[in-house]
Amino acid sequence: MHIEIKNVNKSFFHKQKGTLKVLDQINVDIEQGQFVSILGPSGCGKTTMLNLIAGLEKEDDGEVLVNGKKINGPGTDRIVVFQESGLFPWLSVIDNVMYGLKIKKMPKKEAEEKALNILKMVHLSRYKDAYPHELSGGMKQRVAIARALVMEPDILLMDEPFAALDEQTRMTLHKELIDIWRKTKLTVIFITHNIREAVKLSQRIVVMGTRPGYIKKEFTVNTMQSGIMTDNVMFDLEQRILAVLQEEIEKVLKEEMGDDYSLDEENPVHRDSSGDMGSHI
């Protein structure tokens, strides 16, 4: 589905600070079937923007449209996968995946068949009778993704879904997510702090500035179509994104640290090209 965010402003009320503007004149156009990552420092409004698309928040000004229609609340065409899996501990894996189908009053046999097919897609069918406490963190997130996919959404909204996972598990889930995206042709909007994660997964990367949040720059990842990216190309793109983010990172640090803030001019950021580069941005 085609998503349009037009001239959107959003503020929240803070008891001590009064009205705080979180988003300022946001304009983003996302074509059907695109994989777009939203990247930016803490507090820039990434999650707020995701919540507006999900219909969990309401913009103050402007419009958020899906296929030309204004979003007025949550809908099964837009499903969110959060950082925490949010599984019901008293339900088995397959019952967790079937939960939304039961709410929709789908016949049990049909719901079970559909849930099992989705569990096969995320390679968890043999754990269908297990309970959440018996699963690893990565497996729980795969169940959460399966629970979202079984509803057959047009838009998958992912709010830092792999942030709490170890690097090896995250790499495995990156591959699985790309495979799912290619099979389902979903529109995916992926929130992350991790530059390398955004570069690996996305066709487009939207970089946000902060205080209040605004769109600072966009990057196109041309190699995503073939799924092939050399280390040199990846490193170069990471560095260009990091350069754009540096001013915003400093802005956040200055606000948080005040007089204690200082920057090593010779080496302002860690330049290692490890897989977790940018994870603290």
Secondary structure, 3 states (H helix, E strand, C coil): CCEEEEEEEEEEEECCCEEEEEEEEEEEEECCCCEEEEECCCCCCHHHHHHHHHCCCCCCEEEEEECCEECCCCECCEEEECCCCCCCCCCCHHHHHHHHHHHCCCCHHHHHHHHHHHHHHCCCHHHCCCCHHHCCHHHHHHHHHHHHHCCCCCEEEEECCCCCCCHHHHHHHHHHHHHHHHHHCCEEEEEECCHHHHHHHCCEEEEEECCCEEEEEEEECHHHHCCCCCHHHHHHHHHHHHHHHHHHHHHHHHHHHHHHCCCCCCCCCCCCCCCCCCCCC
